[in-house]
Amino acid sequence: MNIIIDERTESHMLCHDDDFFKGWKATFEMIEAKGIFNNFKEPVERLEVVCDEPIGYCSLVETTAEDEVVYAKRLERELYTRFVKGRKPKEVKQVMMVFRKVEEEQDTYRLITMYPGFPSEKEPQDLNIASKEELMRSLDFWSKKALIYNEQIIEVGSDKPYCPYRNLYYIFD
């Protein structure tokens, strides 16, 4: 199995690098050496890997009505992410990885993203959401969870105190 890490992935992974104790590339190489990428068959593969020791910090947390929630664009992203202020990330052993099959090449996948933590849903503004059901799962998931606010990964001036995609919630009322 051939795994491609292109410029788009490199750029996307900038905001995740500090979440990994040894950086995302070193963590990827450690996981790749285990040979667990050899059984991919689906157009999109989502892989949760549990390592022997903590590999980084998970910045995805449950939120409550008491939390200060804001929305902002992460660097190199066009969509808004739900953030919570005043929370601390937790050490985790899990890594989530998402791969997409490269149509032009046999047995080749491109790394889309990887991050310390657990499975999540696509963000509500993600143009790759393919169905009403997937959008409903996304809206439900992101209404209860948020990433921990970190100015280093946020586009300056993009903060909003309200949900910029709140109109999507009205679709299902």
N, C-alpha and C positions, 0 to 999 in steps of 0.2 A: 504494500500500500504506500502510495506517495502522498505526502502532505505538503501543500504549498502554503507558504506565509508570504503574502505579497505586500506591496506598499500600503494598500488600503488597510490591511490587517495591522501592519506595523503602526500606522497612524492611529487607528482605533484603539490599540492596546496601550497607548501613552497614558491614558487616564487610569489604567489598571495596574501599571508596573509597581507602584509603591505599595499596593495591597499585598504583593507577594514578598516574603522574607528574602528570597534570593532572586527576585525579578521574574517576570513572566517567561522570558526565553529559557532561563535555566530550569524553571519548573516544567515547561513544555518538554524540554530535552530529557529530563528525568523520567517523565511519564512516557514519552515516546520510546525510551530504552526498554520499558517493560513489555513492549510489543502488543499493547492492547488496541491498537488502531487497525489491526489486520482483518477484522470481521465486518467492516462497514458494507451495507447493502442499500440503505435508503438514500433518497435524494438529499435529505438533511438528517444528520446524526447528532443527537444530544447525548453527551456522555458525562456521567457523574463519577468522578474518580475519588476514592478514599485513600489517602496516603497514610503511611505509618506514623507520621509525626505532623504537627501543625505546619502548614505551608504559607499561611498568610492570614490577613484580616478580612472578615466578612463585613461589608458595610451596608448590607441589606437588613433592615429591621422592621418589626411590627410597629405600628403607630397607634396612638390613642388620641382621644379628643383633647387631651391636655398638651399634646406636642405642638411645637411651632413648626408648621409645614410651609414650605415655599416651593415654587417651581422654577426651574432654570435649565438652560441648555448646557450640556457638558461640552467640553472642547471637542472639536471635530465632529459634532453632531448637529443635526438640524431640528430635532424634536425636543420637546420639554420633558424633563424628568422630575419626579416628585422627590423632594428632599426633606429631611427632618434635621432641625438644629439641636445642638446640645447633647448629642448622644455619642457613645464610644463604640468602635468596632470590636468584634470578638475574634479571638484566634480560632481557626478551624483547620481541620484536616482534609476537607472536601474541596475539590476543584470542579467547576462546571465548564464543559467545553462544547462548542457548537461548530460543526463542520458542514460544508455544502459540497456536493459532488460537482466536479468540473466536467461538464458535458463532453467537451472535445477530447478528453484524455481518459483512457481506461484506468481504473483503479487509482484515481487521483481525486483528492478532496482538498478544499481550501479551508483553513482555520478561519472561522468568522469571529469568534470571541472566546475568551476564557477568563474566569474570575474565581477567586476563593469564595466558596459558599455553596448554596443549594439551588435546586431548580427554581426558575422564575418564569414568568410569562413575558411575552414581548410587551413593550411599552405601547400605550393606547394609540399614539400617533404613528406607529411603525407601519410603513407602506407595505410590508410583507405579511400583514395580517390577511389571511385568506378567506375567512368566513365570519358570519355573524356570531357563531359560537365562540370562535377564537377571540373576537373582540370583547364579548361578554366576559370571558375568563380574564382577559387583560384588564378590563375596567374593574372587575371585582378584586383581582390581585393587587393592583396599584392603588386601590382606595384604602387598603389596609396596611400597605407596606411602603417604605421609602428608603432611598439611599441616605446615608449620613452626609450632611452638608460638609463640603470641603471646597473652599475657595480656589484651591490649586487646580481643580478639574472643571471649573465652571467658567463659561464665557462671561467676561466682564459686562455688566449692565443687562444681563438677560433675566435676572431674578424677578419673579412676580409673586405677589402674595395670594393670588387666586389661580385656580386651575384653568390654563389656557385651552384645554380641550373639554371643558365641562359640558359643551353642547352634545358631546358623544353620549353622555349619560341619559339625555332626554330621549334618545332613540328607543330606549327600552322601557320607558314609563308607560 
